[in-house]
């Protein structure tokens, strides 16, 4: 019996180590009909939600949070104050404790009555919470997940990211690159942009950052490097998606948070599809504008119409940079191998 006890203890310890080794960073891309709500659940148990969708999306977002077993949100990042990103914050805050908000400041640059509504509803919630206003180069303190800010309040990272594969290298795509007329909705330019790293895995989410600011992040040198996953800017709107960024980051997978009739512009979709190294585009919705030529195959579409909707995409990421994508509507899954960003 004495010999058996150490053996059993060893088996139990091996089981614990095995479970820990299999732990994943789980990312839920939640359908908000063309807004954004992305839930990160860490192996440590900590959680981060990026944006809260429209005002009527809170129940749907809370359902995913509850299903994931999250009982408190450690961080809620509000990339900017448009209603499709901040609208659900007040309702969500009434359903689950939120420890910290992270946003670009106590103001919005759009004061028109039809634009200020989201921020006006969020401000009382913000004033009662602990709020962090980061600058480019700052990090969000999560256990085992490196989240760095690369844009905020119209300011951008000015130096290359340390230890980021491909960062600081000249970007030949900048030669002759075209800029666009300044965006008529300036709150998009305030967007918090995030670089998320888990082991060898890297994900880029720039909120609704505009074309010209995307350009500055990678021209004349690519300051942010290469990535495994690109969460497309501005839901696939053509005022974002500068090819000099989309192609320079060399993502293997893109996730587009579009609605059936919001975002998902054919020209944006094609820019992403043509990016070197890209394997697949996963979409939260089939886009009506895209037709047969500018939508991904049906297994990669979480929602195919505005009647049967509300399905999410789930990504499970391992430390070596490999990950699996799962379609919440069909259960279809596809796995991607170890990260290759260091060799791209």
C-alpha positions in Angstrom: 0.0 0.0 0.0 2.9 2.4 0.8 4.3 1.8 -2.6 0.9 2.3 -4.2 0.3 5.7 -2.6 3.3 7.5 -4.2 2.3 5.9 -7.5 -1.3 7.2 -7.3 0.0 10.6 -6.2 2.3 10.6 -9.2 -0.6 9.7 -11.5 -2.7 12.5 -10.0 0.1 15.0 -10.4 0.5 13.9 -14.1 -3.2 14.4 -14.6 -3.0 17.9 -13.2 0.0 18.8 -15.4 -1.7 17.3 -18.4 -4.9 19.4 -17.8 -2.8 22.5 -17.4 -0.9 21.8 -20.5 -4.1 21.4 -22.5 -5.6 24.7 -21.2 -6.5 27.1 -23.9 -7.2 30.8 -24.3 -10.8 30.8 -25.5 -12.0 33.7 -27.6 -15.7 34.2 -28.4 -16.6 36.4 -31.3 -20.2 37.3 -30.5 -22.8 38.2 -33.0 -24.0 41.8 -32.5 -25.4 42.4 -36.0 -22.4 44.3 -37.2 -21.1 45.7 -33.9 -18.4 44.2 -31.7 -18.3 42.1 -28.6 -15.3 39.7 -28.2 -14.8 37.7 -25.0 -11.4 36.5 -24.0 -11.4 33.8 -21.3 -7.9 33.0 -20.0 -6.7 29.7 -18.5 -6.1 31.6 -15.3 -9.8 32.3 -15.1 -9.5 36.0 -15.8 -11.7 37.5 -18.5 -11.7 40.5 -20.9 -14.6 41.7 -23.1 -13.8 44.0 -26.0 -16.8 46.2 -26.7 -20.5 45.6 -25.8 -22.3 45.8 -29.1 -25.6 47.7 -29.6 -27.9 48.6 -26.7 -30.2 45.6 -27.5 -27.3 43.1 -27.5 -26.6 42.9 -23.8 -28.8 39.8 -23.2 -27.1 38.0 -26.1 -23.6 38.9 -24.9 -24.5 37.9 -21.3 -25.7 34.5 -22.5 -22.3 33.8 -24.0 -20.6 35.0 -20.9 -22.7 32.8 -18.7 -22.3 29.8 -21.0 -18.5 30.3 -20.8 -18.8 30.1 -17.0 -17.7 33.7 -16.4 -19.1 35.2 -13.2 -17.2 38.5 -13.2 -15.6 40.5 -16.0 -12.1 41.6 -15.0 -11.8 44.1 -17.9 -14.3 45.6 -20.4 -12.5 47.5 -23.1 -14.6 50.1 -25.0 -12.7 50.8 -28.2 -14.7 53.9 -28.9 -18.1 55.5 -28.3 -20.2 54.6 -31.3 -23.4 52.8 -30.3 -22.5 49.5 -31.9 -19.4 49.3 -29.6 -20.6 50.9 -26.3 -24.3 50.6 -26.5 -24.7 47.4 -24.4 -22.4 48.6 -21.6 -25.1 49.9 -19.1 -27.4 46.9 -19.4 -24.4 44.5 -19.2 -23.1 46.2 -16.1 -26.5 45.6 -14.4 -26.2 41.8 -15.1 -22.6 41.0 -14.1 -19.9 42.7 -12.0 -17.3 44.6 -14.0 -14.0 45.3 -12.2 -12.4 47.7 -14.7 -13.4 49.6 -17.8 -10.7 50.6 -20.3 -11.5 53.4 -22.8 -10.0 56.4 -24.6 -11.2 59.0 -22.1 -14.2 60.9 -20.6 -15.3 62.6 -23.8 -16.6 61.8 -27.3 -15.6 63.9 -30.3 -19.0 63.5 -31.9 -21.7 65.6 -30.1 -24.5 65.4 -32.6 -27.7 64.1 -31.0 -27.7 61.0 -33.2 -24.1 60.3 -32.3 -23.7 61.1 -28.6 -26.4 58.6 -27.4 -24.0 55.7 -26.8 -21.5 57.7 -24.8 -24.3 59.5 -22.8 -25.7 56.2 -21.6 -22.3 54.8 -20.8 -21.0 57.8 -18.9 -22.9 57.2 -15.6 -21.7 53.6 -15.6 -18.2 54.7 -16.3 -18.3 57.3 -13.5 -19.1 54.6 -10.9 -16.4 52.2 -12.0 -12.6 52.0 -11.9 -11.6 53.2 -15.3 -8.2 53.0 -17.0 -7.3 55.4 -19.9 -4.2 53.9 -21.6 -1.7 55.4 -24.0 -0.1 53.7 -27.0 2.6 51.4 -25.6 0.7 50.6 -22.4 -0.4 47.1 -21.4 -3.4 45.6 -19.8 -2.4 43.6 -16.7 -3.7 40.1 -17.3 -2.3 36.9 -16.0 -0.6 35.0 -18.8 -1.9 37.2 -21.6 0.0 40.1 -23.1 -2.3 42.8 -24.3 -0.7 46.0 -25.6 -2.3 49.2 -26.8 -1.1 50.5 -30.2 -3.7 53.3 -30.7 -5.8 55.5 -28.5 -7.4 58.9 -28.8 -6.0 59.4 -32.3 -2.5 58.7 -31.1 -0.5 55.8 -32.4 2.5 53.7 -31.4 5.6 55.5 -32.6 8.3 52.9 -32.1 8.4 49.2 -33.1 7.0 46.7 -30.7 9.6 44.9 -28.7 10.0 41.2 -29.4 7.2 41.3 -32.1 8.0 39.2 -35.2 8.6 41.4 -38.2 8.3 44.7 -36.4 10.4 47.6 -37.4 11.1 46.3 -40.9 10.6 48.5 -44.0 7.2 48.0 -45.6 7.5 48.0 -49.4 3.7 48.1 -49.7 3.9 51.8 -48.6 5.4 52.9 -51.9 2.7 54.6 -53.8 0.1 53.7 -51.2 -3.0 55.9 -51.4 -4.6 57.7 -48.5 -8.3 58.6 -48.2 -10.3 61.7 -47.4 -10.4 62.1 -43.6 -13.2 60.0 -42.1 -16.5 61.9 -41.6 -17.1 60.0 -38.3 -14.1 61.1 -36.2 -14.9 59.0 -33.2 -13.5 56.0 -35.2 -10.1 57.7 -35.1 -10.2 57.6 -31.3 -10.3 53.7 -31.3 -8.3 51.7 -28.9 -6.2 49.3 -30.9 -5.1 46.0 -29.3 -2.3 43.5 -29.9 -3.0 40.3 -28.0 -0.3 37.7 -27.5 -0.7 34.3 -25.9 2.6 32.3 -26.1 3.5 32.2 -29.8 0.0 33.4 -30.9 -0.7 37.0 -31.9 -4.0 38.7 -32.7 -4.7 42.2 -34.0 -7.9 44.1 -33.1 -7.9 47.8 -34.1 -11.6 48.5 -33.4 -12.8 50.9 -36.1 -9.5 52.6 -36.7 -9.5 54.4 -40.1 -7.5 53.8 -43.3 -5.1 56.6 -42.8 -4.2 55.7 -39.2 -3.8 52.0 -40.2 -1.3 53.3 -42.8 0.7 55.2 -40.2 1.1 52.0 -38.0 2.9 50.2 -40.8 4.5 52.9 -43.0 7.3 53.5 -43.8 8.1 50.7 -41.3 5.8 48.0 -40.0 5.8 48.8 -36.2 3.4 46.0 -35.2 4.8 43.0 -37.0 3.0 39.9 -38.2 0.0 38.0 -36.8 -1.9 34.8 -36.7 -5.3 36.4 -36.6 -6.7 39.7 -37.9 -9.9 40.9 -36.4 -11.0 43.1 -39.3 -11.3 46.9 -38.8 -14.6 48.6 -38.9 -16.6 45.4 -39.7 -15.2 45.4 -43.2 -16.1 49.0 -44.2 -14.0 50.4 -47.1 -13.0 53.5 -45.1 -10.7 51.0 -43.3 -8.7 48.1 -44.5 -5.6 49.7 -46.0 -3.8 47.0 -48.0 -0.5 48.2 -46.8 -1.5 47.1 -43.3 -3.8 44.1 -44.2 -1.1 42.5 -46.4 1.9 43.4 -44.2 0.6 41.7 -41.1 0.4 38.4 -43.0 -2.4 36.9 -40.9 -3.4 33.2 -41.4 -7.0 33.8 -40.4 -9.3 36.9 -40.5 -12.4 37.2 -38.5 -15.0 39.7 -39.8 -17.5 41.1 -37.3 -20.0 42.2 -40.0 -23.8 42.1 -40.2 -25.8 41.0 -43.1 -26.2 44.7 -44.2 -23.5 46.3 -42.2 -19.8 46.1 -43.2 -18.5 43.2 -45.3 -17.9 45.5 -48.3 -16.8 43.4 -51.3 -13.6 45.5 -51.8 -12.6 45.1 -48.2 -13.3 41.4 -48.3 -11.2 41.0 -51.5 -8.3 43.0 -49.9 -8.3 40.5 -47.0 -8.7 37.5 -49.3 -5.7 38.6 -51.4 -3.4 39.0 -48.4 -0.3 36.8 -48.5 -0.4 33.9 -46.2 -4.2 34.1 -45.5 -5.9 30.7 -45.3 -9.5 31.6 -44.3 -11.9 34.4 -43.6 -14.5 33.6 -40.9 -17.5 35.9 -40.9 -20.1 36.5 -38.2 -22.7 37.1 -41.0 -23.1 36.3 -44.7 -23.1 39.8 -46.2 -25.8 40.7 -48.7 -23.5 43.0 -50.6 -20.9 40.2 -51.2 -23.0 37.8 -53.2 -21.4 34.5 -54.2 -18.0 36.0 -55.0 -17.3 38.0 -51.8 -18.5 35.7 -49.0 -16.6 32.8 -47.5 -18.0 29.2 -47.9 -21.0 28.5 -45.8 -19.2 26.5 -43.1 -17.2 29.7 -42.3 -20.3 31.8 -41.8 -21.7 32.0 -38.3 -25.0 33.5 -39.4 -26.5 33.4 -42.9 -29.5 35.7 -42.6 -31.2 38.2 -40.3 -33.9 35.8 -39.2 -31.8 32.9 -38.0 -29.0 34.6 -36.2 -27.2 35.1 -32.8 -24.5 32.5 -33.4 -21.0 33.0 -32.3 -17.5 31.9 -33.5 -15.2 30.3 -30.9 -11.5 30.2 -31.1 -9.4 28.0 -28.8 -5.7 28.9 -28.7 -2.8 26.9 -27.4 0.5 28.3 -26.3 2.4 27.1 -29.4 0.1 29.3 -31.5 -2.0 26.6 -32.9 -5.8 27.1 -32.6 -9.2 25.7 -33.5 -12.1 27.7 -34.9 -15.6 26.5 -34.3 -18.9 27.7 -35.9 -21.6 28.0 -33.2 -24.3 27.5 -35.7 -23.2 24.2 -37.2 -20.5 22.9 -35.0 -18.0 22.9 -37.9 -14.4 23.2 -36.7 -11.1 23.7 -38.4 -7.7 23.5 -36.7 -4.6 25.6 -37.6 -1.1 24.5 -36.8 1.6 26.1 -34.7 2.3 29.7 -35.2 4.7 30.7 -38.0 4.8 34.4 -37.3 8.5 34.3 -36.3 9.4 32.9 -39.7 7.2 35.2 -41.9 
